Amino acid sequence: MLICKWEKLPPEMQTDEVRRYYDILRKKNFSLFWKRVFDIFASALMLVLLSPLFFILAIAIKIDSKGSVFYRQERVTQYGKRFKIHKFRTMVSNADKIGTAVTIENDSRVTKVGRKIRGLRLDELPQLLDVLSGNMSFVGTRPEVPEYVAKYAPEMISTLLLPAGVTSLASIYYKDEAELLSGAEDADRVYAEKILPAKMYYNLKAIEKFGFWRDIGTMFMTVFAVLGKEYKGDYIEPENETPAVESKAAAAEQSAKD
């Protein structure tokens, strides 16, 4: 997993904001190499060891509600590439067409079995397939849907220099994201304007301090977080400041009017 040459990046990524993070990662080829080696061997081993659990969960999902075992949705990963993520289905079929793009607390679309699976974060296990294929990594920015990526501020695009991840510091600090969105009149808007900028703060910070052993540390933190340990970040929400994603959207809207 090495970073491609600057001139081979998609045009929209060849900006001054991205260049800063690109230069940092270009100096980390050794860590990037071992990161990919670890992804391949660890994901392959876990797929074999966890195959009985996959089988049990698949049966439970099929018995609980109609629909496929896996939920496939288009997400964005390294260099803006689109792929269909693998997750165990925890909602009713076509849930993304009858509600918001994000999940809120006590979401009526979540099935009985799905609620238990989500509580233990077991719905993410099939992403081992995405890690093995190279579309994802164990640690990295969580893959967003294209509609949210389209709202990225210039600096946020830097997170696409690396493959999307199964977990990250942002995921740990915002593991109860659904609760934060509970009661919001427009959950999608609140996510884009409040939660996404905060998560991107940690994602960009992770690129600045990127290292193979830091990734391993994040994986251990994830395990502890799932077991109940609480972690707090240092992000401070700007006061009286227009969120970056909103600023970009407003600028585009004004440009269209002009």
PyMOL commands that set and color helices and strands:
alter all, ss='L'
color gray80, all
select helices_A, chain A and resi 6-8+11-13+16-26+29-49+51-64+78-80+95-97+112-119+122-124+127-133+146-149+154-161+169-173+177-181+187-208+212-226+244-257
alter helices_A, ss='H'
color red, helices_A
select strands_A, chain A and resi 70-76+82-88+136-139+164-167
alter strands_A, ss='S'
color yellow, strands_A
deselect
rebuild
show_as cartoon
